[in-house]
Amino acid sequence: MAHGHKSDEKIVYVGDSRIRQRSGDKPTPPDYTAFPGKSEAFIPNFLLKEWMAGVVILVGFLVLTIAEPAPLGYPADPLNGSFIPMPDWYFLFIYQLLKYPYASEDYIILGTIGIPGLAFGALLLAPFLDTGKERRFYRRPIASSMMIVSLVASIYLTWVSWHHYTEELEKNGVIPEHIEREIKSEESIKAGKGRYIAGKEDVVALVKADDPAFSIMQQAQCIACHGAELEGANGPSLRGIGDALSKEQLVDTITNGKNEGMPAFKGQLTEAEIDQIATWLSEQKAAAAE
């Protein structure tokens, strides 16, 4: 035990630390080591710490899902026999589990409800089943073994599922839809036609797809109705609109709106921006696209 400058000085420590308690300080509550045989209260102390740790893990998981979003494929086609279904990466271990005989066909209830329910049920009951006071993982063989087995199983099933998927692609000579879409989009953009739109190959190509006016329209949320590539979504397509409306008509429509579906952008966009958009849209003609 350490001493101060005076040999007869009484030293008071805070809990297990070596921080001296100064006179005048508020009394520091003792930690749990001051109560032999007692463990930390489950509610709220232990639960709050576990909840905070869970929040950190959840945030990290959400960051991964945002950084690696599910690839966008083509619209579902039941007649496409070459399509190989594949779930999001964080469901691969469950997807692989359902391929095994004991978790599919006659045992589908076991694979879809039984095994996942058992796993999640064990997590819910863990604080009540594992009530030991020991915190070191190597002194808790049952809980540590279950955690390690679950982690290894999830990693292994994920790896097997992805490996099997890549083998099927190579064997059947199939290019994943999201990769094929990217390749076709790059080719279409280089040709000045804008991004590739599956199922709308006959739509008139965009003229000067990289024009700054398109960025202004994106910021003004025009794509919400006219489509991400102006191909028409909840509103009419603007590809080839120059064949139907003149620049002056386009300026009037953008400024004052038209009917209930087309809002007025007067006050939201400057006159220069409206003129820039109208000029670019007036150039969207089928003949010019060719």
C-alpha positions as CSV (number, residue, x, y, z in Angstrom):
1,M,0.0,0.0,0.0
2,A,1.4,3.4,-1.0
3,H,2.0,6.2,1.5
4,G,1.9,9.9,1.2
5,H,4.6,12.4,2.4
6,K,3.6,11.7,6.1
7,S,4.0,8.2,7.3
8,D,0.9,8.4,9.6
9,E,-1.3,9.9,6.8
10,K,-4.5,7.9,6.2
11,I,-5.0,7.2,2.5
12,V,-8.5,6.4,1.2
13,Y,-8.9,4.8,-2.2
14,V,-11.9,4.9,-4.5
15,G,-13.1,1.4,-5.2
16,D,-10.3,-0.8,-6.7
17,S,-8.5,2.2,-8.3
18,R,-5.5,4.1,-6.9
19,I,-7.3,7.5,-7.0
20,R,-7.2,9.2,-3.6
21,Q,-10.4,10.6,-2.2
22,R,-9.9,14.3,-1.5
23,S,-11.5,16.0,1.4
24,G,-14.6,17.9,0.4
25,D,-15.4,15.6,-2.6
26,K,-18.8,14.1,-2.8
27,P,-18.7,10.5,-1.5
28,T,-18.0,8.0,-4.3
29,P,-20.3,5.0,-4.3
30,P,-18.5,1.7,-3.9
31,D,-18.2,-0.6,-6.9
32,Y,-19.4,-4.2,-6.9
33,T,-16.2,-5.6,-5.5
34,A,-17.1,-4.0,-2.2
35,F,-19.9,-6.6,-1.8
36,P,-18.4,-10.1,-1.8
37,G,-20.7,-12.7,-3.2
38,K,-22.9,-10.1,-5.0
39,S,-23.1,-9.6,-8.7
40,E,-24.1,-6.7,-10.9
41,A,-27.8,-6.0,-11.1
42,F,-29.3,-7.2,-14.3
43,I,-31.8,-4.3,-14.6
44,P,-30.8,-1.6,-15.3
45,N,-27.0,-1.9,-14.9
46,F,-26.0,-4.9,-16.9
47,L,-28.9,-4.5,-19.4
48,L,-27.9,-0.9,-20.1
49,K,-24.3,-1.8,-20.9
50,E,-25.3,-4.7,-23.1
51,W,-27.8,-2.4,-24.9
52,M,-25.1,0.1,-25.6
53,A,-22.8,-2.6,-27.0
54,G,-25.7,-3.8,-29.2
55,V,-26.3,-0.3,-30.5
56,V,-22.6,-0.1,-31.6
57,I,-22.8,-3.4,-33.4
58,L,-26.1,-2.5,-35.0
59,V,-24.7,0.8,-36.2
60,G,-21.7,-1.0,-37.7
61,F,-24.1,-3.5,-39.4
62,L,-26.1,-0.7,-40.9
63,V,-23.0,1.0,-42.2
64,L,-22.0,-2.3,-43.9
65,T,-25.5,-2.6,-45.5
66,I,-25.4,1.0,-46.7
67,A,-21.9,0.6,-48.1
68,E,-22.7,-2.6,-49.9
69,P,-26.4,-2.3,-50.8
70,A,-28.3,-5.1,-52.5
71,P,-27.6,-5.1,-56.2
72,L,-30.4,-4.0,-58.5
73,G,-31.4,-6.6,-60.9
74,Y,-33.9,-6.6,-63.8
75,P,-37.7,-6.8,-63.2
76,A,-38.7,-10.3,-62.1
77,D,-39.2,-12.6,-65.1
78,P,-40.7,-16.1,-64.2
79,L,-39.8,-17.3,-67.7
80,N,-36.0,-16.7,-67.2
81,G,-34.7,-20.2,-66.5
82,S,-31.1,-19.1,-66.3
83,F,-31.7,-16.8,-63.3
84,I,-29.9,-17.9,-60.1
85,P,-31.6,-16.4,-57.0
86,M,-29.4,-14.9,-54.4
87,P,-30.4,-13.1,-51.1
88,D,-28.6,-10.2,-49.5
89,W,-25.1,-11.1,-48.1
90,Y,-26.3,-10.9,-44.5
91,F,-28.9,-13.7,-45.1
92,L,-26.5,-16.1,-46.9
93,F,-26.0,-18.4,-43.9
94,I,-29.8,-18.9,-43.5
95,Y,-30.1,-19.3,-47.3
96,Q,-27.4,-22.1,-47.3
97,L,-29.0,-23.7,-44.2
98,L,-32.3,-24.2,-46.1
99,K,-30.4,-26.1,-48.8
100,Y,-29.7,-29.0,-46.5
101,P,-32.0,-32.0,-46.4
102,Y,-32.7,-31.7,-42.6
103,A,-33.9,-28.1,-43.0
104,S,-35.9,-28.3,-46.3
105,E,-38.6,-30.3,-48.0
106,D,-40.3,-32.4,-45.3
107,Y,-38.3,-30.5,-42.6
108,I,-39.0,-27.0,-43.9
109,I,-40.7,-26.0,-40.7
110,L,-37.6,-27.0,-38.7
111,G,-35.4,-25.0,-41.1
112,T,-37.5,-21.8,-41.2
113,I,-38.9,-21.7,-37.7
114,G,-37.3,-24.3,-35.5
115,I,-33.6,-23.7,-35.8
116,P,-33.8,-19.8,-36.1
117,G,-36.3,-19.8,-33.2
118,L,-34.0,-21.9,-31.1
119,A,-31.0,-19.6,-31.8
120,F,-32.9,-16.4,-31.0
121,G,-34.6,-18.0,-28.0
122,A,-31.2,-18.9,-26.6
123,L,-30.1,-15.3,-27.0
124,L,-33.2,-14.1,-25.1
125,L,-32.7,-16.6,-22.3
126,A,-28.9,-16.3,-22.0
127,P,-29.0,-13.8,-19.1
128,F,-31.3,-16.0,-17.1
129,L,-29.6,-19.3,-17.9
130,D,-26.0,-18.1,-17.5
131,T,-26.1,-16.5,-14.0
132,G,-22.5,-17.3,-13.0
133,K,-20.4,-14.5,-11.5
134,E,-17.4,-15.3,-13.6
135,R,-16.8,-12.8,-16.4
136,R,-13.7,-14.3,-18.1
137,F,-14.8,-16.2,-21.2
138,Y,-12.5,-19.2,-20.6
139,R,-14.2,-19.7,-17.3
140,R,-17.6,-19.9,-18.9
141,P,-17.3,-22.9,-21.2
142,I,-20.9,-23.4,-22.0
143,A,-21.7,-19.8,-23.0
144,S,-18.3,-19.3,-24.8
145,S,-18.7,-22.6,-26.7
146,M,-22.2,-21.7,-27.9
147,M,-20.9,-18.3,-29.0
148,I,-17.9,-19.7,-30.9
149,V,-20.0,-22.5,-32.5
150,S,-22.6,-19.9,-33.7
151,L,-20.0,-17.6,-35.1
152,V,-18.1,-20.3,-36.9
153,A,-21.3,-21.8,-38.3
154,S,-22.5,-18.4,-39.6
155,I,-19.1,-17.7,-41.3
156,Y,-18.9,-21.2,-42.7
157,L,-22.4,-21.2,-44.1
158,T,-21.9,-17.8,-45.6
159,W,-18.7,-18.9,-47.4
160,V,-20.2,-22.1,-48.7
161,S,-23.3,-20.3,-50.0
162,W,-21.2,-17.7,-51.9
163,H,-18.8,-20.4,-53.2
164,H,-21.7,-22.5,-54.5
165,Y,-23.2,-19.4,-56.1
166,T,-20.0,-18.5,-58.0
167,E,-19.6,-22.1,-59.2
168,E,-23.2,-22.1,-60.6
169,L,-22.5,-18.8,-62.4
170,E,-19.3,-20.3,-64.0
171,K,-20.9,-23.6,-64.9
172,N,-24.0,-22.0,-66.6
173,G,-22.0,-19.1,-68.1
174,V,-24.4,-16.6,-66.5
175,I,-23.4,-13.0,-65.8
176,P,-25.2,-11.6,-62.7
177,E,-27.9,-9.1,-63.6
178,H,-26.5,-6.2,-61.7
179,I,-23.1,-6.6,-63.4
180,E,-24.7,-6.9,-66.8
181,R,-26.8,-3.8,-66.1
182,E,-23.6,-1.8,-65.2
183,I,-21.8,-3.0,-68.4
184,K,-24.8,-2.0,-70.6
185,S,-25.1,1.3,-68.7
186,E,-21.5,2.2,-69.3
187,E,-21.8,1.4,-73.0
188,S,-25.0,3.4,-73.2
189,I,-23.5,6.4,-71.4
190,K,-20.4,6.4,-73.7
191,A,-22.8,6.4,-76.7
192,G,-24.5,9.5,-75.2
193,K,-27.8,7.7,-74.6
194,G,-27.9,7.9,-70.8
195,R,-28.0,4.9,-68.5
196,Y,-29.4,1.6,-69.7
197,I,-33.1,1.0,-68.9
198,A,-34.1,-2.7,-68.9
199,G,-37.4,-3.3,-70.7
200,K,-37.3,0.2,-72.4
201,E,-34.6,-0.3,-75.0
202,D,-36.9,1.3,-77.6
203,V,-37.1,4.6,-75.7
204,V,-35.6,7.5,-77.5
205,A,-32.0,8.1,-76.4
206,L,-31.0,11.2,-74.4
207,V,-29.2,13.9,-76.2
208,K,-26.2,15.3,-74.3
209,A,-26.9,13.1,-71.3
210,D,-24.1,14.8,-69.3
211,D,-25.5,18.3,-69.8
212,P,-25.5,20.3,-66.5
213,A,-29.3,20.9,-67.0
214,F,-29.9,17.3,-66.1
215,S,-28.2,17.8,-62.7
216,I,-30.5,20.8,-62.1
217,M,-33.5,18.7,-62.8
218,Q,-32.2,16.0,-60.4
219,Q,-31.8,18.6,-57.7
220,A,-35.3,19.9,-58.4
221,Q,-36.7,16.4,-57.9
222,C,-38.1,16.3,-61.5
223,I,-36.9,12.6,-61.6
224,A,-39.5,11.7,-59.0
225,C,-42.2,11.9,-61.7
226,H,-40.3,11.7,-65.0
227,G,-37.9,8.8,-64.0
228,A,-34.3,8.7,-63.0
229,E,-33.3,8.8,-66.7
230,L,-36.3,10.8,-67.8
231,E,-37.8,7.7,-69.3
232,G,-41.1,8.2,-67.6
233,A,-42.1,6.8,-64.2
234,N,-45.1,8.5,-62.4
235,G,-45.2,11.0,-65.2
236,P,-44.6,11.3,-69.0
237,S,-41.3,10.5,-70.5
238,L,-39.2,13.6,-71.5
239,R,-37.1,11.7,-74.0
240,G,-37.9,13.2,-77.4
241,I,-40.0,16.0,-75.8
242,G,-38.3,18.5,-78.2
243,D,-40.4,17.0,-81.1
244,A,-43.6,17.9,-79.2
245,L,-42.9,21.2,-77.5
246,S,-40.8,24.2,-78.4
247,K,-38.4,25.9,-76.0
248,E,-40.9,28.7,-75.3
249,Q,-43.6,26.2,-74.4
250,L,-41.2,24.3,-72.2
251,V,-40.2,27.5,-70.4
252,D,-43.9,28.3,-69.8
253,T,-44.7,24.8,-68.6
254,I,-41.7,24.7,-66.2
255,T,-42.4,28.2,-64.9
256,N,-46.2,28.0,-64.4
257,G,-46.9,24.3,-64.3
258,K,-49.5,22.4,-66.2
259,N,-52.7,20.7,-64.9
260,E,-52.4,19.0,-61.4
261,G,-49.5,16.7,-62.2
262,M,-47.0,19.3,-63.3
263,P,-46.1,21.8,-60.5
264,A,-44.9,25.4,-61.1
265,F,-41.2,25.9,-60.5
266,K,-41.4,29.7,-60.4
267,G,-39.6,30.8,-57.3
268,Q,-37.9,27.4,-56.8
269,L,-35.7,27.8,-59.9
270,T,-34.1,30.9,-61.3
271,E,-35.0,32.2,-64.7
272,A,-31.5,31.2,-65.9
273,E,-32.0,27.7,-64.6
274,I,-35.4,27.4,-66.2
275,D,-34.0,28.6,-69.5
276,Q,-31.1,26.2,-69.3
277,I,-33.4,23.2,-68.7
278,A,-35.8,24.3,-71.4
279,T,-33.0,24.7,-73.9
280,W,-31.7,21.2,-73.1
281,L,-35.1,19.6,-73.3
282,S,-35.9,21.3,-76.6
283,E,-32.9,19.4,-78.0
284,Q,-34.3,16.1,-77.0
285,K,-35.5,14.9,-80.4
286,A,-35.6,11.5,-81.9
287,A,-33.7,12.6,-85.0
288,A,-31.0,14.2,-82.9
289,A,-30.6,11.0,-80.9
290,E,-29.9,9.0,-83.9
